[in-house]
Each structure stands twice: as structure tokens, then as C-alpha cells.
Amino acid sequence: PHRSVRTGVDSWTFRLRVRMHHMHSALWKGTTLLSRVLRPTSFRGFGALPFSYVFPHPPPPPTRISTLDNQMRVATETWNTDTATVGVWIDAGSRFEGEETNGVAHFLEHMAFKGTKSRRGQTLEVEIENMGAHLNAYTSRDMTVYYAKCFKKDIPKCVEILADILTHSTYDAPGVERERSTILREMEEVESDKAEVIFDRLHEAAYKGQTLGYTILGPEQNIRNISRANLVDYVRTHYTTPRMVMAAAGGVEHDELCDLVGKHFADVPMAPPLTKGEVGFEPARFLGNEIRELDETFPTCNFAVAYEGVGWRHPDSFAMMVMQSLLGQWDRNSGGGKNVSSRMCRAIAEGELAHSVMSFNTFYQDTALFGVYGVCDPMTTPACMHRIQEEITRLCYSLNEGELVRAKNQLKANLMAHVDGTTNICEEIGRHALVYGRRLPTAEIFARIDSLTTGDIKRVASDRFYDQEVAFAAYGQLKGLPDYNQLVRRTYWLRYQENAMKDVLP
């Protein structure tokens, strides 16, 4: 019999704690059993799951998606709240542009708030401010977004304003000239942010000569030459209803929003002009390439090394997310110091090899960039680069269960943290509707993550990293950086091959 030693705890409290301990043990055993049931399951594709996953919290409100007569989709998640975020997600970005028109999508984002046929720019701003609403937009390589955050009573007005912006903007010549100078100043700000510069150069290296390698802002020459005709042509070609999703989260009624969209977006065409033919983006081809820019006046070396990942809908996309969590991120100013769980970050922190490192996994519809971005002193850059590639390649050979469980939990926590509030949830709904055609439930996402085994991770890592080409971009102090052949050489370990041969040879 076990003897219980109690100090300063009354018997009732002690019995309560014992009961809670047994309840916790039972729940843990149930979770472990569930994970064992799920673990052998292989999820191929993104159709509905063949079973229900037990989610440990009350399920979120369901997401409703409807396709209107004009082929525009409406996706909503209704809460009992007084505010809402509503926006339009468009399947168009900088990768849909040409070499001479690169930058048009971002230019349109600036021109959207400068006036329509029924509203001047100042009138639009005053109208939004009088409602206490917030109107914004952003452009990426594969989508463009216009959204508003407002009180739920003002949703009809915000939907009407969004429709007016997208269908009746004037793009007047004086406004185009004013925004041209604004975008050029924005370009100067972007060029001063070396992280932005590195990732632009990394895309250019990985997708050289392809539209996915274009920058979002476009080159300076294009910004100086973009005309009103370019803007109107891009809108007529790409702003069509089958490529649009009206997403909303918060205090919104789905049927009411469908009626509003059907009314205010009736003027949006369902197809581009016949002269345009079939409109789409150029399929991406990952190329092994590098771009290095020497600046001896810059105190550090900023670099990024990337491998080709998988697209949003690929069955291995969640394995890539888990591997990003395994590599992690670290900064000298972080509270954890050298006590981090990631092997790569811990080794870099203990050796003081970098100011900061960050793993990334940038998804697109048909490809992705997976890798690590780092900032180092010139003397420690070679050792830091070696450690980064060593840990990426290690995923092909060695991974224990404890590391995997910790990475899964960190990934799930990060995913939940990014869907806090109506704006973040609305953004996820719009993106999922464009990419998957539906909203992936949180329980399904967790089930797909929990089903991954160490064997799955090593298989995907071998497919994507083992003896593969890499893309590399660096800026600043470049002395001591390995050449491109050395970067590729570090994508595999010969010593494992030698050990394997010892078991075969007499």
C-alpha cells in the first residue's frame, strides 16, 4: 500500500485532488487511445474526413458557404457579437501579371480608396470614419483582399462600399500620378527592410524568369509607366465573380449577406473579355539558383536558404507545417534565451552563431518555399549555415517521438492563436474558400496533424530535402558563405550511406 504524506492540506481537499488526478489520467489515456486509432490513417487529398474527430473544446460555429447565381461564393461564420469583418478575397495577385505590367495588382490596391463614380476619395474616408469602421486591403503573389471591420448594423453599408470600390472606381489620371509617388516611397521603405529584400530575392532565385518570382510592388520602371488603361484591363480580366469570395465573421446573417452580395455585385462580370482567352497563372518550376548582394558597409549577413515545398492542397502539406515547427525560431532578445526546444535553435543559441533564425513555409497553390532565414555576424555565418542545413537534413534520418509531439502541440497552438478575432477568422475563411473550396474545421486540422508519425515526417523530408536543389539569397557581409555546390552537398549525409553499406558488404 502507498502511504500518503499530507502537510497543511485538509482531507476534503486531498480527496478532491486525488479525484482530479484520476480524471486527468483517464482523459490522457483516452487521448492516447484516440491518437493510436488515428495514427495509421493516411489522409490523401482534402475531401471530408470519413470519421468524426473528438475535439477537446466546444466546437466553433459552423461555416456556411453558398454559391450565388452569378458564381460568386459567400462564406460566413456567425457569432453572437456586435462587430463583424466582411471582405472580398480575389484569386488574383502579382503572379497573374506580365513582365511589363508587374506591379498593377498592388497599384490597384492603392487606387481603390481614391474615389468612385459616386464617391470622392474624401467622401469615402469620412463615410467610413462616421461609422467607426476600418477599411483596408492587401496584395500578395496569389490573391488580393479588400475588407472592412464594422458594427454588425453597418454590414449592408460596408458591403455596398466594397462593391462600389471594386466595380466603379474611377482610376482618374491625377490620382494615378499621386499614388505613383506614394508607391515609390513605399518601395524605398521596403528596400530598407532587409528581410523583405531577402525574401524577394529568394523568390527571384527560386522561380527565375517566372511570374511567381516577380515582386509584389514591381520594378521601379513599371511603377513609373503604369497607366489607367493597365489598371482597367487588369480589373476586367481578373476581377470576375467565379474568382471572388465574400467572407464574413462575427455578427452576420448568412442569408442576408447573400442577398446583399447578389444585389451589389450584379455588375461584376462572370468571365473576362473574349479577347483574353483562358486566364490563369504560369505553373511554377522550382530552380536551383542563388542571388548574393555584397554590402561591406552592412554589419551583418542576412540570408535565406530554401527547398521546394508542396502546395496548399498537397497531401503532405501538414507534414511540412510540422517540420517548420520542428525547426522553430529564435532571437537573442527572446525570453527563453538558450532554453528552446528546437534542436537547431538550441545549438545556434548555445554557440552564439546568429542574432536570429526563423524557419518559414510559404505556401502557394502549386508550390511552396520551405527553409530558414537568418541574421549572423560575418565570423559566425559559415558555422550557422552548416548547423541549419545539418538540422534540415537530419529530418530525413532521425526524429524521436518526443520531438514530434512537442512540434505538433506548438503547431496547433500557433494555428489557434492566429484565428483570434473576427478579422483573423474572416481571413482564414476567405483563404480556405479560395484554396480548398471549403473551410477546414479545426478538428479536422488537428486530426490531420495528430495522424502524422515519425515515419511520415522522414518520408516527406527525404522526398523534399534529400539530395535536392536549393534556392539561396544573401545580403551584406558575404565572406565565408559556402558556395552553391557546398549548399547542395549538405542536403545528404554520406556517413549514413557508408554505415548502411557495412551491413551489406562481407
N, C-alpha and C positions, 0 to 999 in steps of 0.2 A: 504493500500500500504506500501511496505517495503522501508525504507529510507536507502540509501547507503552513507556511510561516506568514502570519499577518501582523503587520505593525501599523497601528493607528488607523485600521480600516474596520468598520463595523461589519457584522456578519451579513446584513442585508446587502450592503454594497459589494461585499466579496462574492456572494451568490450571484448577484447581477452581472459582475464582471466575468464569472465563470460561464454563465449562460451566453453572454455576448461572445466569449471566446469560442464556445461550441458552435454558435450560429455562424461566426466568421469562418470556422473550419469547414462547416457544411457548405457554405457558399463557395469557398475556394475549391473544394472537391468537385462541386457542380460545374464551376467554370473550367476546371482542368478536364473534366469528362467531356464537356462540350467542345473544348479545343481539340481533344483527341478525335472526336467524331468528325469535326470539320477538317482536320489536318490532311487526311488523304484525298480530300476532294480537290479536283482541278477545275478552276474556273476558266473557261475558254470563251472569249467574247464578252459582250456586255448586255446580254438578254437578262430577263428576270431570273432570280435565283430559284432553284427547284425546291427550296425549303425555307422555313422561317427561322431567322436568327434571333436568339433571345438577347435583347438589348438591355443593359443594366439600368437604364433610366427610363422615365416615361417617354414614349415616342413623340417626336416633334409633329406639328400639324402636317397633314398630307399636302403635297404639291400637286395642284391641278394644272393640266396642260390641255388647251383646246386649239384646234386649227380652224381659222375662220374661212369664209368663202373665198376671200382674196389670197389664201395660202399663208397669211401671216399667223404666227403662233403666239398664244397668250399663256403665260405660266405664272401662277400665283401661289403664295403661301400666306394664309390668313391667321393673324394673331388678334388677341384682344388688347389692342393698344391704340393710342390716339395718333400715332405717327405712321408713316409709310415711306418706302422708297420705291419709285417706279422709274423704269428706264427702258431704252431700246438697245438691244445688242445686235450688231450687224456683222455678218460674215464677210468682212472686207477690211483690209489693212495694207500695210506697206508692201507685202509680198504680192499683192494684186496689181501693183504699179509697173510701169515700164521704166527703162533706164532714164529717159528724158523727163518722165513725169514723177519720178521718185520724190516723195515729199508732199504730194497732193492730198493724201488722206489726212495727214497732220495739219496741213493748211486749212482744210475744211473744218476741222475741229475748232480752229481759231475764228473762222468766219461765221460759224453757226450762231454766235451770240451777238452779231453786229447789225442785225436788222432783218426783217422780213417784209413782205409786201403790205402787211397790215400793222407792223410794229417797227418803230425805230429802235436802234440799239439801246438808247437811254430809257425808252418806254418799257422795253423788256426787262431791264435791270430793276427799274422801280416797281414793276408789277410783281416780280419775284420777291423783292425785299418786303413789299407790303404784306405778302402772305407769310413772311417769316420762313420762306423756303430756301433751299440751296440747290442751285443748278450747276452741273459740271459735265465734263466729257473727257475722254482719254482715247488715245490711239495706240495700238500695238501692231506687231507684224502680221497678225492674223484676224484681228477684229477691231471694230470701232464701237464706242459706247457713249450714249448720251443719257443722263439720268437726273432725277430730281428727288430730293428728300423734303417731305412736307407733312402738314397735318392731314389726317385722312379726309377731312371735309374739303380739302383743296385738291384732291386727286383729279377730279374732272378738269379743272383748270390746268393742272400740270400736264396732263395727257394732251390737252389741246395745244399747249405751248410747245411740247416736244414735237407734235405733228407739224405745227407751223414752221418750226426751225428746220425740220428735215425735208419739207415739201415746198416751202415758199420763201426760203432765204434768197435775198437779192444778189449777194456777192457783188456789190457795186464797186466800180473801179477805184474810187478814193479809199474805200475800206480795205481793198486788196493791198493797196500801196502802204497803208498804215500797218497792217498786220505783217507785211513783208519785213519791215524794220524790226517789229517785235520778235518775229521768229529768228531773225539773225542775231538778236541779243540773246535769245534763249539758247541758240547754238553755242554762243560763247560761254554761257553758263555750263552747258553740258560738257564742253571740251575741258573745262576746269575740274570736272569731276572725273578722276582717272578711272574709277570703277566703271562708269558709263562708257568711257573711251575703250577700256579693255574689252568689254562685252560686245561693243560694236565691231571692234577689230576681230574678235573671236568669231562672230557670225560671218564676217567678210572672209576670214581664212577658211572656215568650215564649209561655206557654201559659195565659194569664189565664182563670180560670173553669173550667179543665180539671184532671183528676186528675194529669197529669204536672207541673202547676205547684204541686202540694202539696209541703210539706216532708216529709222522712222522719220527723222526730220528731213532727210535728203541732203544732197550736197549743196554747198553754197550757191553754185551756179544755177542749179534748178530753182532754188528759192527766189533768186533774183529774176527768173524768167517765167515762173508760173503765172498764168493768166486766168481771167474769169472763165474763158472757154474751157480750160483744163478742168476747172472745178465743176462746172456744169456737166461736162462729159463724164466725169468720174461718178457723179451722183446718178445720172441717168443709167449708167452701165451697172453699177454695183448696189445702189440703194433700191432693191426690189423686195417685195413682200416675202417670197419664199426664203430669203436670206436674212429676215428680221425676226427677232423675238421680243415681244413686250413682256418684261418680267416685273414682278412686284412682290413685296413682302411687307407685312405689317397689317395695319387696319384697312384692308382692301377686300372688296367683294368681287369674286371671280366673274360672275355673270355680268355685273355692272361694268367691269373693266372691258370685257369682251364687246359690249355694246359701244363703249366709248372708242375703242380701237377701230371697230367697224365703221363708225361714223367719221372719225377724224383722219383716218389713214386710207380713206377711199380713193384719194388721188394718187397714191403710190402705185407705180406700175408693177405688174406681176412678172414681167420679163424685160430684159434690156432691149434696146433698138435692134431690129433685124440685121442691120449692117454690122453689128458687133459679133454675130455668130455666137458660139458657145463661150461663155465667160467662166474662167476658173483661175487657179494659180498653177504655176510651174512646179511639178513634183520635185522635191528636194533630193539632191545627191550629195552625201557627205564626202568631203575631200580631205585627205591628209595634207595639211598646209600650215604655215606659220607666218606671223607678222610681228616683227620686232622693231621698236622705235627707240633709239638711243637718245637719252637726255641726261648728260653728265651733271647738269645743274640740279636735277631732281634727287632728293636724298635717298629714296628707296627704289626697290624694284617691285613693280606691280605686274602680276602675271595671272594667266588662267590657262589651264590645260583641260581639254575636253575630249570625250569619246562620243560616238554616235549612240544616242539612246533610242527609245521607241516612242511612237505617237500616243496620243490620248487613249485611243480605243484598243491599243495592242494588249493582248492578254498578260504581258509581262510588265505593264506599266506600274502596278502596285509593288512589284519586286524592286523596280528602280527607285520608287519612293522610299522603300525600306533601306536600300543601300545608301541613299543620300542621308538618311537618319543615322545609319551606322558610322558614316564618316564624320558627320556633325559639323560644328563650327566653334571657333574660339577667338577671343580677343583679349589682349593684355589687360584691358580695363574691365573685363567681366568679373563678376563677383565670385565665381567658382575658382578663379585662379588656375592652378595646375591640377585641381581635383575634378577632372572631367571624365566622363565615361568612355568617350570615343578614344580608341587606341591611337589613331592618327593625331588627334588634337592633344592628347596627353603627352605623346612623345615630342611634339613640337613645343608644347609649353614647358616641359621639363628641360629640353635642350635650348630653350630661348632662341628658336630658329626663325620666328616670324613675329610681326606685330599683330597680325590677324590672319585667319584662314576661314574659308566658308565653302562648304560643298553646295552645289547647285544642280538642279534638274529642270531645265527649261523645256516644257512640252510644246509641241505643235501638232497639227492634225496627222501628219505623216512622218514625223521625225522628232528628235529631241537632242539637246546638248546636255551631257552629264559630265561633271568634272568638279574641279576645285579652283577657287580664286584665292590668291594670297598676296600679302604685302610683307616684304622682307628687307632687312639691311643687306647691302651688297655682299658682305662677307659670309652671311648665313644662307644666301639664296640657293647655292648648289645642294647643301645638305637638306634644306626644306623641300626642294623639288624631289630629291631622292626619296625622302620619307613619304611624301604624298603619293607618288607612283607606287612605292612599295606597298602601301596600305590598300590602294585600289586593286593592285594585282593580287594581294593576299586574299581578297574576297573570292577569287577563283579557286583557292586551295583550302583555306582554313577559316572556319567560323564555328563558334560554340553556341550552345543553346541559350546561355545567359545573355550574351551579346545581342542575339536576335530578339529575345523577349523584351529587353530594355529598349531596343530600337523601335520595335512595334509600338510599345507604350508611348514613347516620345512622339512618334509619328501621329498616333491617334490624338494625343493631347494637342499637338500643333494644329491638326486639322480642325479640332473643335474650337480652338482659340480663334481661328480665322473665320468662324461663322457666328460671331457675336454681334448682334445688332442687325437692324433691318437692311442697312446698306450692304454689309458683307454677305448676308444671306441672299439678297437680291442679286448680287454679283455672281454668286455661285449658281443660282437658278438659271440666270441668263447664259452663263458659260456652259453649264451642263446641257441645257436645251440645244445650244448650237452644236456641241461636240458629240453628245450621246443621243440626242433626241428625246431625253427624259432626265429627270432629276435623280441622281443616285442617292438612295436613302442612306443615312448614317449607319444604320445597322448592316446594310449590305457592304458598305465600305469597310467597316470593322471586320465583317466576316471574311472578306477577301484578304485583308491584311493578316488576320489570325490563321488563315489556312496555309500560309507560306511556311515552308520548312527550310532548314539549313541547306538541304539538297537543292531546293528551288533557287535559293539565292546564289549558290555556287554555279548552278547550271546557267542562270541568266548572266552572271558575271563572266563566265567563260565565253558565252556567245558574244558578249558586247565588248569585253576588255582584252581577252587573251589574244596576243599577237595581232592587234588591230592598229589601224592608223589613228593618229591623234591630231587635233587642231590645237594650236598654241598661239597665244598673243602675249606680248610683254612690252612694258614701257618703263623708262627710267634708266637706272644703273644695270646694264646687261652683262657686266663682266662676271664670268664664272657660270653662266647659264649653260646647260647641256645643249649640244646641237640636236637637230631634228632626229638624226639616226639614233642617238642615245635615248631620246624620248620614246621612240618606238621599241628599242631594245628592252626597255624596262617594263614592257607590257606582258612579259612572261618570265618565268624563273627556270633557268637551265638545271639548277641543282635538284629540282623535283624530278625532272626527266632522267637525270643521272641515277637518282635513288630508285626510280621505277625500273630502270634497265638492270640494276643489280639483282633484282628478283627474277629476271628473265634469263640473263646470261649465266652459263655454268661457271 
